[in-house]
Amino acid sequence: MDSISDSDSEDAGSIPAGTTNLSILNWFVYVLQSEIDSTFYVGMSQDVKKRLIEHNSGKSKYTSGHRPWKLIYFEEAGTSTDARKREKYFKSAAGKKYLHKIIDAGSLPA
């Protein structure tokens, strides 16, 4: 899983009308796997389903070359700050090891 890349800086989540404090919205961290070369990608979003569609339609420069993608894991992280911390963890050696462990065990909770 050494090919986990940085996520895009843009967020694809939809913002409910009247929301002024974005930190109250739920953020998610997700892991995608390329169906072509098994590359992994870690990102964060408020709308994982919409973000997957964007990755598969080529809107992300990095992920466009590895399409199609499938969602293999996601978890709720709370605020954008919490999601960024969790995303960084998944990109660390310990986080990659954790993801490999649950993938190899076939126990992905997504």
ABEGO torsion letter per residue (X at the ends): XAABBBBBABBABBBBBGBABAAABBBBBBBBBBAAAGBBBBBBBABAAAAAAAAAAGABAAAAAAOBBBBABBBBAEBAAAAAAAAAAAABAAAAAAAAAAAAAGABAX
